[in-house]
């Protein structure tokens, strides 16, 4: 293993993996900015949709290190795992967007569909588990897409990039 690499020495999958790392980082920064600067509070499904991005930060970084150290197969496996994570995340985003559009009901924990409590104890218990933000109410739209809709677009895009990185890493040279 040598560390005196030039750009010409880098594996072709390196640039793709770097894009996954950069875009995932920017999505998390944007989500946190919308939350802490813009005042948009995420619902439970919104928070779950961040998991793939949180995983992508260290995994894509490790994948880049592995590519630099000529551990191409392991890096390809990591990028393939990230591709699957983003594909799953896109599915979660479609599910969430469908809830927002009223195509199907959301989980009772975040859609406000629970029955009213029948006792003071039940009320106190529900206050411990209830969230203030409903998954079926859109807080923001841009070009007709909510946060969940934009997550689908971004997740599919990152799925394609991560999959291409995985296939490029495992392609015969």
VEXPATOR-776847 format. One record per residue (C-alpha): x, y, z; residue in one letter; residue number from 1. Coordinates in Angstrom, 1 decimal, decimal comma. Layout:
# residues N
((X Y Z) A NUM) ...
END
This chain:
# residues 173
((0,0 0,0 0,0) X 1) ((1,4 3,4 -0,9) X 2) ((0,1 6,8 0,0) X 3) ((1,8 9,0 -2,6) X 4) ((-1,1 8,8 -5,1) X 5) ((-1,9 11,3 -7,7) X 6) ((-5,4 11,9 -9,2) X 7) ((-4,4 9,6 -12,1) X 8) ((-3,7 6,8 -9,6) X 9) ((-7,1 6,9 -8,0) X 10) ((-9,6 4,1 -8,8) X 11) ((-12,4 5,1 -11,1) X 12) ((-15,0 4,4 -8,4) X 13) ((-13,3 7,0 -6,1) X 14) ((-15,0 10,0 -7,7) X 15) ((-18,4 8,3 -7,5) X 16) ((-17,9 7,5 -3,9) X 17) ((-16,8 11,0 -3,2) X 18) ((-20,0 12,3 -4,7) X 19) ((-22,0 10,0 -2,5) X 20) ((-20,2 11,3 0,6) X 21) ((-20,6 15,0 -0,5) X 22) ((-24,3 14,8 -1,5) X 23) ((-25,3 12,8 1,6) X 24) ((-23,4 15,4 3,8) X 25) ((-25,2 18,3 2,0) X 26) ((-28,6 16,6 2,5) X 27) ((-28,0 16,2 6,2) X 28) ((-26,8 19,8 6,5) X 29) ((-29,9 21,0 4,6) X 30) ((-32,2 18,9 6,8) X 31) ((-30,7 20,3 10,0) X 32) ((-30,8 23,8 8,6) X 33) ((-34,5 23,4 7,8) X 34) ((-35,0 22,1 11,3) X 35) ((-32,9 24,4 13,4) X 36) ((-32,8 27,6 11,3) X 37) ((-36,1 27,3 9,3) X 38) ((-38,1 26,0 12,2) X 39) ((-39,5 22,9 10,4) X 40) ((-39,9 20,1 12,9) X 41) ((-39,5 16,6 11,4) X 42) ((-42,1 13,9 12,0) X 43) ((-41,0 10,4 13,0) X 44) ((-40,9 9,2 9,3) X 45) ((-38,8 12,2 8,4) X 46) ((-36,3 11,3 11,1) X 47) ((-36,2 7,7 9,8) X 48) ((-35,5 8,9 6,3) X 49) ((-32,2 10,5 7,6) X 50) ((-30,8 7,1 8,6) X 51) ((-29,5 6,3 5,1) X 52) ((-27,7 9,6 4,9) X 53) ((-26,2 9,2 8,4) X 54) ((-24,9 5,8 7,4) X 55) ((-23,6 7,1 4,1) X 56) ((-21,2 9,5 5,8) X 57) ((-18,9 7,1 7,6) X 58) ((-19,4 4,2 5,1) X 59) ((-18,6 6,2 2,0) X 60) ((-15,6 7,7 3,7) X 61) ((-14,4 4,3 4,7) X 62) ((-15,1 3,1 1,1) X 63) ((-12,9 5,9 -0,2) X 64) ((-10,1 5,0 2,2) X 65) ((-10,4 1,3 1,1) X 66) ((-10,2 2,3 -2,5) X 67) ((-7,1 4,4 -1,8) X 68) ((-5,6 1,4 -0,1) X 69) ((-6,4 -1,0 -3,0) X 70) ((-9,0 -2,9 -1,1) X 71) ((-11,3 -2,5 -4,0) X 72) ((-13,6 -5,5 -3,4) X 73) ((-14,5 -4,4 0,2) X 74) ((-15,1 -0,9 -1,0) X 75) ((-17,4 -2,2 -3,7) X 76) ((-19,3 -4,1 -1,1) X 77) ((-19,7 -1,0 1,0) X 78) ((-20,9 1,0 -1,9) X 79) ((-23,4 -1,8 -2,8) X 80) ((-24,7 -1,7 0,8) X 81) ((-25,1 2,0 0,5) X 82) ((-27,0 1,6 -2,8) X 83) ((-29,4 -0,8 -1,1) X 84) ((-29,8 1,6 1,8) X 85) ((-30,7 4,5 -0,5) X 86) ((-33,1 2,3 -2,5) X 87) ((-34,8 1,3 0,7) X 88) ((-34,8 5,0 1,8) X 89) ((-36,5 5,9 -1,5) X 90) ((-39,2 3,3 -0,7) X 91) ((-39,7 4,9 2,7) X 92) ((-40,0 8,3 1,1) X 93) ((-42,6 7,0 -1,4) X 94) ((-44,5 5,6 1,6) X 95) ((-44,3 8,9 3,4) X 96) ((-45,3 10,9 0,4) X 97) ((-48,3 8,6 -0,1) X 98) ((-49,4 9,3 3,4) X 99) ((-49,1 13,0 2,8) X 100) ((-51,2 12,7 -0,4) X 101) ((-53,8 10,6 1,4) X 102) ((-53,2 7,5 -0,8) X 103) ((-52,9 5,3 2,3) X 104) ((-53,0 5,8 6,1) X 105) ((-49,8 6,3 8,0) X 106) ((-48,7 4,7 11,2) X 107) ((-50,8 5,5 14,2) X 108) ((-47,7 6,9 16,0) X 109) ((-47,4 9,9 13,7) X 110) ((-50,7 10,4 11,9) X 111) ((-52,9 11,4 14,8) X 112) ((-55,2 8,4 14,1) X 113) ((-55,2 7,1 17,6) X 114) ((-58,4 7,0 19,7) X 115) ((-58,8 9,6 22,4) X 116) ((-57,5 8,4 25,8) X 117) ((-60,3 7,0 28,1) X 118) ((-58,5 7,8 31,4) X 119) ((-56,1 10,2 33,0) X 120) ((-53,4 7,4 33,0) X 121) ((-54,0 6,8 29,3) X 122) ((-53,7 10,5 28,6) X 123) ((-50,4 10,7 30,5) X 124) ((-49,1 7,6 28,7) X 125) ((-50,1 9,1 25,3) X 126) ((-48,3 12,3 26,1) X 127) ((-45,1 10,3 26,6) X 128) ((-45,3 8,7 23,2) X 129) ((-47,1 11,3 21,0) X 130) ((-45,2 13,5 18,7) X 131) ((-46,1 17,1 17,9) X 132) ((-45,6 16,7 14,2) X 133) ((-48,0 14,6 12,1) X 134) ((-46,6 12,6 9,2) X 135) ((-49,7 13,2 7,1) X 136) ((-49,4 17,0 7,1) X 137) ((-47,1 18,6 4,6) X 138) ((-45,1 21,5 6,1) X 139) ((-43,3 22,6 2,9) X 140) ((-43,4 22,0 -0,8) X 141) ((-41,1 23,0 -3,6) X 142) ((-42,0 22,4 -7,2) X 143) ((-44,9 20,3 -5,9) X 144) ((-42,7 18,0 -3,8) X 145) ((-42,6 17,8 0,0) X 146) ((-39,5 16,9 2,0) X 147) ((-40,5 13,3 1,6) X 148) ((-40,8 13,7 -2,2) X 149) ((-37,4 15,3 -2,5) X 150) ((-36,0 12,6 -0,4) X 151) ((-37,2 10,1 -3,0) X 152) ((-35,5 12,0 -5,8) X 153) ((-32,3 12,4 -3,8) X 154) ((-32,3 8,8 -2,6) X 155) ((-32,8 7,4 -6,1) X 156) ((-30,0 9,6 -7,4) X 157) ((-27,7 8,4 -4,7) X 158) ((-28,8 4,8 -5,3) X 159) ((-27,6 5,1 -8,9) X 160) ((-24,3 6,8 -8,0) X 161) ((-23,5 4,3 -5,2) X 162) ((-24,5 1,3 -7,4) X 163) ((-22,3 2,6 -10,2) X 164) ((-19,4 3,0 -7,6) X 165) ((-20,0 -0,6 -6,5) X 166) ((-20,1 -1,9 -10,1) X 167) ((-17,0 0,2 -11,1) X 168) ((-15,1 -1,0 -8,0) X 169) ((-15,8 -4,7 -8,8) X 170) ((-15,4 -4,4 -12,6) X 171) ((-12,4 -6,3 -14,0) X 172) ((-9,6 -4,0 -14,9) X 173) 
END
